[in-house]
Amino acid sequence: MRITVDAERCVGSGMCVLTAGEVFDQRQDDGKVIVLRPEPPAEMQDSVREAVDLCPAAAIVFSLH
């Protein structure tokens, strides 16, 4: 799995961090998403999918290799 984000679309809601905090964080200055683990292990796939679904700005994309 590979995660990419569009920081310009991100509205800083933090749903990704609340759902998968081991994969996502937020910038201190504006709250926009930061990907901590762009290729998380398979056991995190469910939480990453949930974070993608919960993102109000649709700023997170993941693909399977």
C-alpha positions as CSV (number, residue, x, y, z in Angstrom):
1,M,0.0,0.0,0.0
2,R,1.2,3.5,-0.9
3,I,-0.3,6.7,0.6
4,T,-0.2,10.1,-1.1
5,V,-1.9,13.3,0.1
6,D,-2.9,16.5,-1.6
7,A,-1.9,19.1,1.1
8,E,-3.6,21.8,-0.9
9,R,-7.0,20.1,-0.6
10,C,-6.5,19.2,3.1
11,V,-8.7,21.3,5.4
12,G,-6.9,20.2,8.6
13,S,-9.9,18.4,10.2
14,G,-7.6,15.8,11.8
15,M,-9.8,12.8,11.1
16,C,-6.9,11.0,9.6
17,V,-4.8,11.5,12.8
18,L,-7.6,10.3,15.0
19,T,-8.2,7.2,12.9
20,A,-4.6,6.2,12.0
21,G,-2.3,8.3,14.1
22,E,0.6,5.9,13.5
23,V,0.4,6.8,9.8
24,F,-0.7,10.5,9.8
25,D,0.1,13.6,11.7
26,Q,-0.6,17.3,11.2
27,R,1.6,20.3,10.7
28,Q,1.8,22.6,13.7
29,D,1.4,25.9,11.7
30,D,-1.7,25.1,9.7
31,G,-3.0,21.6,10.7
32,K,-2.5,20.1,7.2
33,V,-1.8,16.4,6.9
34,I,1.7,14.9,7.1
35,V,2.2,11.3,6.1
36,L,4.5,9.6,8.6
37,R,4.5,6.2,6.9
38,P,3.9,6.5,3.2
39,E,4.1,2.7,2.9
40,P,2.5,1.3,6.0
41,P,2.3,-2.4,6.7
42,A,-0.6,-4.5,5.6
43,E,-2.1,-4.7,9.1
44,M,-2.7,-1.0,9.0
45,Q,-4.7,-1.2,5.8
46,D,-8.1,-1.1,7.5
47,S,-7.4,2.0,9.6
48,V,-5.9,3.8,6.5
49,R,-9.0,2.9,4.4
50,E,-11.1,4.4,7.2
51,A,-9.0,7.5,7.3
52,V,-9.4,7.9,3.5
53,D,-13.2,7.5,3.8
54,L,-13.5,10.0,6.7
55,C,-11.4,12.7,5.1
56,P,-13.9,15.6,4.4
57,A,-11.6,17.0,1.7
58,A,-10.8,13.7,-0.1
59,A,-7.1,14.7,0.3
60,I,-5.8,11.2,1.0
61,V,-5.3,8.6,-1.7
62,F,-3.9,5.1,-1.3
63,S,-3.1,2.5,-3.8
64,L,-2.1,-1.1,-3.5
65,H,1.3,-2.0,-5.1
